[in-house]
Amino acid sequence: MILKDILSISGEPGLFKFLAQGKNSIIVEHLETGKRTTAFSSAKISSLEDISIFTDSEDLPLGKVFDRIYEKENGGPTVDTKTSPENLKKYFEEIVPDYSREKVYLSDIRKVFNWYNILHRKNMLIREEPEQKGADETAKPESPAETESVKNNASKKKTAEPAAKKKASTKKSK
């Protein structure tokens, strides 16, 4: 899943969308209410893109966990976070069978399901397209005229830079 610009702010319920950078804060919009607010640099702000789930082997990015939930639910919403703790753990184990039981708490599991459901309601679950290995080979070849103009522009830039440096050095010597 593409989770760029989706933020979680410690102490604030729900998820936020990054809008702009201020001097010592960022402007965010709450995904569910649409309210815009500032989050100061003293707040603990985490991008969902940077969050991962501890597993026995290596950490699993949250986007991959969301991908697995999406596949399991066929694009639908996941379980309600108010179901019993045993059912939540069992369901999470089906999605991430090797998650670390010592490091991943029930509150973390609830957050993952809650965040997934919020993104699902807002239609923000955008699957990440796998990079195609043959994309470079299928790219349209440039015509000789385009290649020549690119070379000419590059050579003009190269000759313009030394001239500018030469002017700057002659001003200093005066």
Backbone bond lengths (Angstrom), bond angles and torsions (degrees), N, CA, C in turn:
res aa  C-N    CA-C-N  psi(-1)  N-CA   C-N-CA  omega(-1)  CA-C   N-CA-C  phi
1 M - - - 1.443 - - 1.529 109.43 -
2 I 1.293 115.23 147.03 1.455 120.74 176.34 1.515 107.62 -90.60
3 L 1.314 117.22 114.03 1.457 122.41 -175.12 1.519 112.37 -116.25
4 K 1.318 116.79 19.75 1.453 120.91 -178.59 1.527 109.43 -64.04
5 D 1.308 116.97 139.23 1.467 125.33 177.69 1.521 113.88 68.37
6 I 1.329 119.45 12.03 1.461 121.99 173.16 1.523 106.32 -102.62
7 L 1.343 115.79 124.42 1.459 120.90 -171.95 1.521 111.79 -121.90
8 S 1.307 114.60 152.91 1.452 122.88 169.72 1.527 106.32 -118.55
9 I 1.322 115.99 131.00 1.461 120.68 179.92 1.511 107.93 -113.16
10 S 1.319 116.10 125.14 1.456 121.81 -178.47 1.526 109.66 -61.06
11 G 1.336 115.66 132.62 1.453 120.97 179.87 1.514 113.91 87.50
12 E 1.324 118.27 -6.05 1.462 122.73 179.58 1.534 108.46 -115.56
13 P 1.331 117.06 134.22 1.472 118.50 178.98 1.525 111.27 -76.32
14 G 1.313 116.57 148.39 1.456 122.00 174.70 1.509 114.05 84.46
15 L 1.329 113.86 -168.68 1.460 122.05 -178.29 1.522 109.73 -117.36
16 F 1.328 115.29 157.50 1.449 121.63 -177.34 1.520 109.62 -129.36
17 K 1.334 115.05 153.41 1.453 121.27 175.64 1.517 107.92 -108.00
18 F 1.327 116.91 131.34 1.458 122.27 177.96 1.521 109.46 -69.65
19 L 1.350 116.26 131.69 1.462 120.29 178.61 1.520 112.40 -113.67
20 A 1.345 116.76 -50.91 1.465 119.34 -176.17 1.518 110.22 -155.29
21 Q 1.336 114.48 161.56 1.459 122.44 179.04 1.522 108.62 -103.11
22 G 1.316 117.15 128.63 1.456 122.12 174.49 1.511 109.91 -101.91
23 K 1.343 116.35 -170.93 1.461 119.47 -177.92 1.525 111.62 -66.49
24 N 1.339 117.18 -52.06 1.466 119.57 178.70 1.529 110.90 -129.83
25 S 1.333 116.39 26.75 1.454 121.22 178.20 1.526 109.09 -156.10
26 I 1.319 114.61 173.56 1.461 119.51 173.69 1.526 108.00 -124.68
27 I 1.308 116.03 151.57 1.455 121.51 177.26 1.513 107.19 -98.77
28 V 1.340 115.08 126.76 1.457 121.08 -177.11 1.523 109.38 -128.66
29 E 1.326 114.78 160.03 1.458 121.07 176.92 1.519 108.12 -124.00
30 H 1.338 116.10 128.59 1.455 121.11 178.65 1.527 108.21 -67.64
31 L 1.320 117.90 130.24 1.464 120.93 -175.07 1.518 113.08 -66.17
32 E 1.320 117.80 -36.69 1.460 119.73 -175.41 1.522 112.83 -85.39
33 T 1.329 117.87 -42.26 1.459 120.13 -176.47 1.523 112.84 -92.96
34 G 1.325 117.38 -23.72 1.465 120.94 -178.51 1.520 113.26 81.19
35 K 1.335 117.70 3.98 1.460 120.97 179.66 1.522 110.41 -72.38
36 R 1.313 115.47 136.58 1.463 120.74 176.02 1.519 108.93 -96.49
37 T 1.309 115.24 139.43 1.456 120.92 -179.64 1.516 109.19 -150.59
38 T 1.313 115.64 171.18 1.462 120.00 176.18 1.516 108.99 -105.36
39 A 1.289 115.82 144.20 1.462 122.69 174.23 1.518 106.32 -117.76
40 F 1.311 115.97 117.08 1.455 120.53 -175.83 1.517 111.16 -80.02
41 S 1.309 115.14 163.71 1.469 120.48 -175.90 1.527 111.70 -66.33
42 S 1.326 118.12 -16.21 1.464 120.10 178.85 1.533 111.88 -77.92
43 A 1.343 117.99 -17.63 1.463 121.69 178.99 1.531 109.85 -77.50
44 K 1.315 115.80 147.55 1.462 120.02 176.37 1.523 107.73 -85.24
45 I 1.326 115.16 107.68 1.454 122.43 -176.95 1.520 108.61 -112.10
46 S 1.336 116.01 128.62 1.462 120.79 179.86 1.513 109.34 -125.51
47 S 1.312 115.49 132.21 1.455 120.55 173.21 1.524 107.81 -81.54
48 L 1.322 116.95 137.37 1.464 119.27 179.61 1.522 111.18 -62.36
49 E 1.314 115.75 -23.70 1.458 121.19 178.53 1.532 111.34 -65.16
50 D 1.343 116.82 -28.40 1.461 121.71 -176.54 1.524 113.31 -92.87
51 I 1.321 118.12 -7.62 1.465 121.79 -176.73 1.524 109.17 -87.11
52 S 1.319 115.83 140.44 1.461 120.36 177.00 1.526 109.60 -139.32
53 I 1.311 115.93 162.39 1.459 123.23 -179.64 1.520 108.21 -102.81
54 F 1.337 115.41 132.15 1.461 120.20 177.63 1.521 109.84 -69.96
55 T 1.331 116.08 131.77 1.457 121.51 174.22 1.524 107.92 -125.36
56 D 1.321 115.59 174.68 1.462 119.48 -179.59 1.523 111.96 -69.59
57 S 1.332 117.57 -28.70 1.459 119.79 -178.88 1.527 111.24 -97.82
58 E 1.328 118.28 -69.26 1.456 121.30 179.52 1.521 108.68 -141.21
59 D 1.323 117.12 161.56 1.456 121.23 -178.37 1.525 110.40 -67.46
60 L 1.324 115.66 141.31 1.458 122.56 -179.48 1.524 108.50 -108.04
61 P 1.343 118.06 118.37 1.472 120.16 -179.38 1.528 111.29 -58.89
62 L 1.323 115.41 147.54 1.455 121.27 -177.99 1.531 111.55 -59.99
63 G 1.316 117.40 -33.71 1.458 120.84 178.10 1.518 111.89 -60.27
64 K 1.329 117.02 -38.93 1.465 121.11 178.44 1.528 110.75 -69.30
65 V 1.349 116.62 -36.69 1.463 120.28 177.02 1.527 109.10 -63.49
66 F 1.339 116.55 -43.86 1.465 120.48 177.34 1.524 111.06 -62.23
67 D 1.336 117.39 -37.32 1.470 120.94 176.14 1.527 110.66 -60.00
68 R 1.320 116.07 -43.98 1.473 120.34 -179.29 1.527 111.21 -65.78
69 I 1.338 116.63 -40.60 1.468 119.87 177.58 1.527 109.45 -63.95
70 Y 1.326 116.23 -43.13 1.465 122.05 -179.39 1.524 110.62 -59.56
71 E 1.329 116.80 -43.62 1.463 121.20 178.80 1.527 111.35 -66.65
72 K 1.327 116.23 -41.82 1.468 120.77 -178.70 1.528 110.89 -65.79
73 E 1.321 116.87 -39.40 1.464 121.19 -177.22 1.529 112.49 -92.57
74 N 1.315 118.08 3.54 1.468 123.14 -177.62 1.526 111.55 54.06
75 G 1.316 116.17 41.70 1.457 121.46 176.92 1.512 114.18 84.28
76 G 1.313 118.41 3.84 1.460 121.84 -178.90 1.515 112.00 -94.52
77 P 1.337 116.57 179.06 1.467 119.92 177.83 1.520 110.87 -71.19
78 T 1.309 115.46 160.57 1.456 120.67 -179.28 1.535 109.74 -98.64
79 V 1.313 116.76 -170.89 1.466 121.46 -176.87 1.529 110.78 -62.47
80 D 1.327 114.60 155.72 1.457 120.81 176.57 1.527 108.44 -73.87
81 T 1.313 116.61 141.91 1.468 120.45 -176.85 1.520 112.09 -73.84
82 K 1.342 117.68 -8.76 1.461 120.50 -178.95 1.528 112.73 -94.36
83 T 1.327 116.70 6.61 1.468 118.86 176.23 1.522 108.85 -72.29
84 S 1.301 116.90 173.04 1.460 121.08 -175.33 1.533 111.15 -64.00
85 P 1.333 116.58 148.85 1.466 120.06 -179.92 1.523 113.55 -58.06
86 E 1.323 117.40 -35.43 1.463 120.62 179.72 1.527 110.88 -64.33
87 N 1.339 116.31 -42.40 1.470 120.06 179.72 1.524 111.09 -67.13
88 L 1.323 117.26 -39.05 1.468 120.50 178.32 1.522 110.72 -62.57
89 K 1.339 116.37 -45.71 1.467 120.19 -179.86 1.532 110.96 -64.41
90 K 1.330 116.47 -41.11 1.465 120.87 -179.76 1.533 110.21 -64.19
91 Y 1.329 116.50 -43.63 1.456 120.97 179.85 1.530 110.69 -65.47
92 F 1.336 116.81 -42.06 1.462 120.67 179.23 1.521 110.67 -65.08
93 E 1.317 116.45 -34.92 1.471 120.76 178.22 1.530 111.29 -66.50
94 E 1.328 117.59 -30.82 1.464 120.65 176.01 1.533 110.51 -67.89
95 I 1.325 116.33 -33.89 1.463 121.32 -178.26 1.527 110.86 -81.02
96 V 1.332 116.14 -48.66 1.472 121.56 179.84 1.528 106.81 -123.99
97 P 1.333 117.59 86.40 1.465 120.12 -173.88 1.523 114.55 -63.94
98 D 1.315 118.38 -28.31 1.466 120.24 -176.42 1.527 113.24 -104.49
99 Y 1.360 117.90 27.87 1.460 118.53 179.23 1.524 110.01 -68.60
100 S 1.300 116.66 149.96 1.463 122.22 -177.35 1.524 109.77 -76.49
101 R 1.307 116.73 113.42 1.462 121.09 -178.35 1.524 112.85 -70.06
102 E 1.338 117.20 -21.63 1.463 120.64 179.53 1.529 112.13 -81.77
103 K 1.329 117.46 -31.44 1.458 121.35 -173.97 1.529 113.96 -100.38
104 V 1.323 117.94 -25.88 1.461 121.58 -178.23 1.524 107.72 -98.85
105 Y 1.329 115.79 113.19 1.459 121.91 -177.57 1.524 110.62 -91.62
106 L 1.340 115.18 167.51 1.452 121.17 178.55 1.538 110.81 -60.18
107 S 1.311 117.36 -36.38 1.473 120.48 179.04 1.530 110.66 -63.85
108 D 1.331 117.20 -35.55 1.467 120.78 176.86 1.525 110.81 -66.22
109 I 1.309 116.53 -42.11 1.465 121.44 179.68 1.526 109.60 -63.37
110 R 1.333 116.85 -43.31 1.468 120.63 178.03 1.529 110.98 -61.08
111 K 1.335 116.67 -41.72 1.469 120.46 179.00 1.528 110.87 -60.78
112 V 1.320 116.86 -44.92 1.468 120.86 -179.00 1.522 110.09 -59.04
113 F 1.337 116.90 -48.02 1.463 120.10 -179.44 1.523 111.61 -67.29
114 N 1.326 117.07 -39.43 1.464 120.92 178.22 1.536 110.80 -63.59
115 W 1.323 117.04 -46.34 1.465 121.14 179.47 1.530 110.41 -62.23
116 Y 1.317 116.67 -42.93 1.466 119.80 178.39 1.525 110.29 -59.03
117 N 1.342 116.98 -46.18 1.465 120.44 -178.60 1.525 111.94 -65.06
118 I 1.331 118.09 -36.88 1.469 121.28 176.83 1.520 109.62 -62.69
119 L 1.319 116.33 -48.93 1.470 120.39 179.99 1.528 111.42 -63.77
120 H 1.327 116.74 -34.96 1.464 120.55 178.50 1.527 110.38 -66.40
121 R 1.334 117.50 -44.81 1.471 120.71 179.64 1.523 111.86 -62.37
122 K 1.323 117.03 -32.41 1.464 121.26 -178.71 1.537 112.55 -92.20
123 N 1.324 117.42 6.28 1.473 123.02 -178.29 1.533 111.61 53.72
124 M 1.308 116.25 43.76 1.463 121.58 -179.61 1.522 111.95 -108.83
125 L 1.314 117.04 12.16 1.466 120.56 177.95 1.520 107.88 -87.06
126 I 1.314 115.25 89.01 1.456 121.79 -178.24 1.513 108.11 -100.95
127 R 1.324 115.41 118.24 1.466 120.01 -179.21 1.513 109.58 -69.42
128 E 1.314 115.26 139.77 1.462 121.46 177.41 1.515 108.36 -79.89
129 E 1.329 115.67 126.61 1.461 120.54 179.76 1.522 109.39 -77.83
130 P 1.335 118.31 128.79 1.459 119.51 176.85 1.523 109.67 -66.61
131 E 1.321 115.58 141.55 1.463 120.03 -179.72 1.522 109.61 -68.79
132 Q 1.320 115.36 134.73 1.452 120.21 -179.33 1.519 108.87 -86.91
133 K 1.326 115.10 130.62 1.466 119.57 -178.12 1.519 111.78 -72.01
134 G 1.325 117.39 -32.13 1.454 121.21 -176.69 1.522 112.94 -91.40
135 A 1.315 119.44 13.45 1.463 121.57 -176.30 1.525 111.21 -64.93
136 D 1.324 117.22 -36.89 1.461 120.01 -179.75 1.523 111.37 -67.70
137 E 1.313 115.88 -34.28 1.456 119.92 -178.02 1.525 111.45 -72.52
138 T 1.330 117.85 -31.44 1.455 120.96 -177.64 1.518 112.68 -89.59
139 A 1.322 117.66 -1.87 1.462 120.23 179.67 1.521 110.09 -64.49
140 K 1.330 114.55 146.48 1.461 120.38 -178.03 1.524 109.60 -66.79
141 P 1.322 118.16 125.33 1.459 119.10 179.13 1.530 109.74 -68.82
142 E 1.327 115.75 143.13 1.457 120.35 179.25 1.514 109.95 -73.85
143 S 1.328 114.30 147.32 1.457 118.38 176.19 1.522 108.60 -75.08
144 P 1.324 118.89 157.35 1.467 120.63 179.75 1.525 111.98 -58.95
145 A 1.332 118.39 -34.18 1.471 120.83 179.97 1.520 110.69 -65.56
146 E 1.362 116.96 -41.42 1.468 120.11 178.67 1.517 110.75 -64.70
147 T 1.319 116.94 -42.21 1.452 121.21 179.65 1.528 110.46 -62.63
148 E 1.326 116.84 -41.99 1.460 121.22 -179.42 1.523 111.30 -65.10
149 S 1.359 117.45 -41.53 1.465 119.74 -179.64 1.523 110.96 -67.01
150 V 1.321 117.57 -35.28 1.457 120.88 177.07 1.524 109.93 -64.83
151 K 1.328 116.57 -42.50 1.462 120.11 179.03 1.526 110.66 -64.09
152 N 1.338 117.71 -41.72 1.461 121.10 179.84 1.526 111.13 -63.71
153 N 1.336 117.29 -42.96 1.460 120.35 178.99 1.527 111.11 -63.45
154 A 1.318 116.13 -39.41 1.457 120.01 179.75 1.524 110.46 -65.60
155 S 1.334 117.95 -40.74 1.466 120.06 -179.29 1.522 110.84 -70.06
156 K 1.346 118.12 -33.45 1.462 120.92 176.81 1.523 110.42 -64.43
157 K 1.332 116.76 -41.19 1.456 120.21 179.18 1.517 110.49 -63.77
158 K 1.335 116.55 -40.79 1.459 119.96 -178.59 1.522 111.05 -64.54
159 T 1.340 117.85 -39.26 1.461 119.83 -179.31 1.519 110.79 -77.44
160 A 1.330 118.78 -26.07 1.462 121.11 179.93 1.518 111.21 -73.65
161 E 1.315 117.71 -34.96 1.462 120.80 -178.17 1.527 112.34 -64.09
162 P 1.345 120.90 -48.02 1.455 119.46 179.70 1.533 111.46 -63.53
163 A 1.333 117.32 -33.61 1.463 119.29 179.31 1.521 110.03 -65.44
164 A 1.304 117.75 -40.14 1.461 120.82 178.88 1.525 110.45 -66.15
165 K 1.327 116.65 -40.42 1.463 119.91 178.02 1.519 110.42 -65.44
166 K 1.345 116.92 -37.18 1.449 121.38 -179.12 1.532 109.77 -65.18
167 K 1.343 117.50 -42.37 1.460 120.82 177.65 1.512 110.70 -62.94
168 A 1.312 116.98 -41.63 1.453 120.67 -179.46 1.521 110.85 -64.60
169 S 1.317 116.99 -39.13 1.478 120.23 -178.70 1.544 110.71 -72.58
170 T 1.338 118.34 -30.70 1.456 118.90 178.70 1.509 111.46 -73.72
171 K 1.344 118.07 -29.41 1.462 120.69 177.43 1.519 110.07 -68.15
172 K 1.321 117.12 -37.30 1.463 120.85 -179.30 1.519 110.90 -67.09
173 S 1.323 117.75 -36.01 1.452 121.19 -175.44 1.520 112.31 -74.17
174 K 1.329 119.21 -19.50 1.467 121.45 -178.34 1.465 112.54 -75.00
